[in-house]
């Protein structure tokens, strides 16, 4: 850890002055991205088409701060369906080049374009016949001159007050990587469902992949009574199955209604314990809210929230196939 000399005291700032410094950094980096968007043209299109048509993987190569940006670009592209991985330039020269194949494409990132560790890898890619896309801030650098496609990430100045730390330069590099990812995604015609396949453990993956049939209670776990059953019988189903409700069916097994613990409380407040002998068809809720088993679990959440209920009957045709509770959706991370 490097410390400043003790005699150098920290500067004091008013809140407004400090906020202006932060805003200045953001505005400076935004201007550099805008400059890049106006500067880049046909070469950006060529790079995106090359990546979209790649039959291998995109190998993102970098070091230092540019390497950290490279990791993010590789991760973004991979999450959008473009096979990609990051190759640390120094490690590449010590065996990791064995991961690179002939059908791969190299995306080399270096602000100066003169990083020796990157330059040493260029001949290997050339021998394989793997094309190279370079993101660099110097169009006259060895990296820019030896690349098949050069993307200029040049800046007027870094955003830090000393104009030394990689700030604007790395922001522009990342923005160019995001631009490539966006262009390739459009060409691949990637849909939200495709994205979810690459993120099965994420919230979006759960929203787009989990279906009601994956979470519903069915078979012996489905609380169900005939409509000629008593309230007492319905109470047993409610308490033994743990859904806070029971499905009610007719003699054919078709859905007739639903009876919930809320219905039971209201009935007992009105009639007391004598209600236990009453027929369930006289006190059940007719035309309950339902959902098909193949529907997305997220749709079940929407119906529950819209109708302020916590349980849905799952149907196949006119007959109940299962039941699903809001707690199960919450537990699965859908709600």
N, C-alpha and C positions, 0 to 999 in steps of 0.2 A: 504494500500500500504506500502510495506516494503522498506525502503531506506537504502543504505549503509552509514556508518559513514562518516561525512563530510571530515574527514582527509584522507580518502582512495580515492586517485585520480584515475581516469580511466587511463588505459594503452594506450599508443599510438602504432599503428602498421603501417608499410608500407603496401601498397595495396597487394603486392605479399605475404607477410607473412600472412596477414589476409585471402587471398584466399587459401593458403595452409591449414589453420585451417579448413575452410569450406570443402575443398576436403578431408581432413583427416576424418571428420565426415561421409561424404558420403561413403568413402571407408571402414570405420570401420563397418558401418551398412550393406554394401553390403557383406562383409566377413561373418557377422553373418547369413545373409540369406543363403549364400552358405553353411555354416556349417549345417544349419537346413535342407537344401535340401538333403545333404548327410546322415544326421542322421535319418531322418524320413523314414519309410518303410511301412511294412504291416499295421501298425496301422492307417496310413493316408488313405490307401485304405479302411479299415474297416469303418472309420469315414465317408468317402464320400459315401460309399454304404448305410450306415445307414441313412444318410440325404436324399439320393435319394429315399429311400424306405419309408420315413416318411409319414404317413397318416394324421398327424396333422400338427403342426407348429414347426419350430425350434425356441426355446426360448433361446436367447443369454443373458447370465447373467454376470454382471461385476460391478466394482466400480472404481471410480477415473479414472486414465489414461487408465487402462484396460477397463473400462466401455465405455470410448469414442471410443476405438478401437472396442468394441463390437457393438456399435451403427452402425459403418461403415460396419462391417461384416454383420449384420442383413440387412442393407439397400442394400448391394451388392447382397446378396442371394435373397432378395425379388424382386429386379429388374431383376433377371435372372429366375424368375418363381418358386422359392422355398419360400412358405409362411413362413415368419420369423418376429420376433419382438424382441426388446430389453427390458429386465427386469432389472431395477436397483435393486441391491441386497438388499439395505436398504429398499427400498419401497416394495420389495417383502414380507418382514417380517411384513409389516403393511397393508396388504390387497391385494396387487397386485398379489399375488399367485393365486387369484381367476381367473386369466386369463389363467392359465395353465391347460391343459386337459390331459387325460390319453394317448392319442395318440401322444402327443408332445414329442420332444427330447430336452434335455438341453445341451447347449454349454456354459460351465463355463470357464471364463478367469480370471486368476490371476497369476502375475509373481511369487509371493512367494508361492502361493498355500495354504496360511495360513490365508487369509482374513476371519475374523470371520463372517461377514455378508453373505458371500457366503456359508461358511460351514454350517450355520444354515438352509439353504434351501435344503441341500442334503437329509435329511430324508423325506421331503415332496415329492420330486421327486421319492424317493424310494417307498414310500407308493402308489403313483400313478402307479408305474411300468414304469415310463418314463426314458429311458436310458440317461446316462450322458456322454458327451464328455468333457474332460478337456484339456485346453491349459495352461500349467504352466511351469515355468523354473526350478522347483524342483521336481525331480522324487520321492523323499521321503516325499513329503508334504502330509498332510491329503487329500487335493483335489485330487492329483494324485492317491493316494491309494484307494480312494472311487469312482473313476470314472470307468465306463464300458470301456472306451477307453481313453488312455492318450496320448496326443501329446506334446512332449518335445520342449518347446520354450526357452530352456536355452541359455545363452550367456556367453562369456568370460568376457566382460566388457561393460558398457554403453558407448555411443559415446561422451557424453559431457565431457569436460576437467576434471570435478570433479569426474566423474564416479558415479554420484548420481542420476541425473534426468532420468526418463524413456525415453530412446531414442532408443538404439538398441533393448531393450526388447519389446517395443511396436511395433517397425518396424517388428520384427520377428512374433509377434502375428498377425499383420495385413496381413503379407505375407502368413502365414499358412491359415488364413481365405480366402484369395484370391485363394490359391491353392485348398481348398475345393470347393469354388464356381466354379472354372474352371473345376474340375473333375465332379461335379454334372451336370454342363451345358452340358458337352460332353455326359454324360449318358442319359440325358433327350433329347438329339438330338435337342436342342433349335436352332432355325433359327433366322436370322435377323428380319424377319417379326414378330416372336413371341416376340422378345425383344421390337419391336416397339409398340406392344399392351400394354405393361406395361409403355410406355413413350409417350402417345399420344400427349402431349403438347410439347415434345422436338423436336429438329431439325430432329433427326433420325426418330422419329415417323411420322413427317409430310412428310418426304421423302418416307417412306415405306407404309404409310396408305392413304394419300391424292391422289385421282385419278383425272384425267382431268375432268371427268364428275361432280366432286364436285365443280369445280371452273369456268367452262365455261359459257359463255353467250349463252342463247338458247331462243327459242320461240320468243316473241316480242322483246327480247334484241339482237337477231341475225341480224346483218346488211346483207341484201341480195337483189340483183337485178337480173332481167333477163338479158341475154346477149344482147338483143335488146334494152335495156334501154339506155338513154343518159348519158353522163358524168355528166351532171347537176343533174340527178336523183341519180346517184351514190354518188355525193358530199353530197346530202341531207342525204343519209343513213350513210355516214361516220361521218358527224357532229352530227347527231341526236342520234346515238348509242354509240359514244365515244370510238370506238376501233381503230380509225386511219386507217380503212380499211373496205371494204365490200366484201362479198362473191358474186361471179357471178355464176348463174346456167343457164342451158338450159331449153327448154320447158318441159322436163320430170322432172325437179327438180334436175338433176344430176349436180355434180360440174363441172364447166367449167373453172373457174379461180378466180383470186383475183385482186382487184384494191385498192391500198393504197394511203395515202396522199402523200407519196413520189412520186408515179407515177403521181399524179395530179400536183405536183409542177414542175416536169420535163416537163409535157405536156404543162403547161401554159407558161413556159419559152420558149417553142418552138413555140406554136400556139396562145398564148394569150387567151383572153376570148372566141374566136370563137370555142374553143375546147369543150365548154359546150354542143354543139349540136351533137357532134360526138358520134357514137355508142360505147358502152363500150367494146364490143367484139373485136374492132379493137385496143384497147389500153391496155387491161387488161394483166396481167401476167398469162400465161397458165402454167399448171402443178405446182401449188403452193405446198408448204410444208404442209403436213397434219399429223394428229395423231388420233388414235382411242380413243373414250370416256373412255374406260376401262383402258387405259394405265396410269401408274403412272405419277403424276404431275412432278416428278423429270425428267422423260424422256422428257417431253415437254421442260423443261429448257435446257436439253442437246441439243435437236434439234435446239432450238433458238440460243444458243451460237455457235454451230457448223456452222450454216448458217448465222450468224450475222443478224438475224431478230427479231422482237419483237411481232409478232402475228402468230398464227397457226390456221388453220381451222380444226375443229373436225369433223370427218366423221363417218357415219354408212353405210357400203356398199359403194355405189357411191354417196351418197347424204350427204350434210352438216348437221350436227346435232347441231353444236355450233361453238363458236370461243373463243379463250383464248389469253390473252395478258400477256406479261412479267410482267407488273405492278401488275396484280392479283396474280401471283406466288410470287412476292416479298412481297406483302402485307400478303400473307398466310404463309410466312416464309419458303417457299420451296427453293427459289433461294438464 
